[in-house]
Amino acid sequence: MVEQSTHSFILIPGRTSKQGCGISEGKFGDSYQSEITALQVAPEDLQRLQLEPGDRVRLTSEFGQIEVAVIAAKGDELPAGLLFIAYGDLSSQLMGGDTHGSGMPTSKGIDVELEVI
């Protein structure tokens, strides 16, 4: 039996310019969907975890859990130890419901555990 291990990261959900362009096709278009269903991981973290683009991982926060495919972040735009996912159905499952009166749940700096599946 292979022992699964988890790794602690900080998740930063947000909007991407590609996501913004994809909205013109609609939220169910391929461009928009591919943007919101990929987890960007720093190249050094991919190497450390022995992950390849397209591999799937499980992310767990105190609010929920998702399974998502990984992609390499470009260059040095994402430091090691941080993960990025575009706002969408998946990222919302990891956020709490408290909006602190703003109408938007806290979505920056979410502590998550990543498990290679």
Rosetta blueprint (number, residue, H / E / L):
1 M L
2 V L
3 E L
4 Q L
5 S L
6 T E
7 H E
8 S E
9 F E
10 I E
11 L E
12 I E
13 P E
14 G E
15 R L
16 T L
17 S H
18 K H
19 Q H
20 G H
21 C H
22 G H
23 I L
24 S L
25 E L
26 G L
27 K L
28 F L
29 G L
30 D H
31 S H
32 Y H
33 Q H
34 S H
35 E H
36 I H
37 T L
38 A E
39 L E
40 Q E
41 V E
42 A L
43 P H
44 E H
45 D H
46 L H
47 Q H
48 R H
49 L L
50 Q L
51 L L
52 E L
53 P L
54 G L
55 D L
56 R E
57 V E
58 R E
59 L E
60 T E
61 S L
62 E L
63 F L
64 G L
65 Q E
66 I E
67 E E
68 V E
69 A E
70 V E
71 I E
72 A E
73 A L
74 K L
75 G L
76 D L
77 E L
78 L L
79 P L
80 A L
81 G L
82 L E
83 L E
84 F E
85 I E
86 A E
87 Y L
88 G L
89 D H
90 L H
91 S H
92 S H
93 Q L
94 L L
95 M L
96 G L
97 G L
98 D L
99 T L
100 H L
101 G L
102 S L
103 G L
104 M L
105 P L
106 T L
107 S L
108 K L
109 G L
110 I E
111 D E
112 V E
113 E E
114 L E
115 E E
116 V E
117 I L
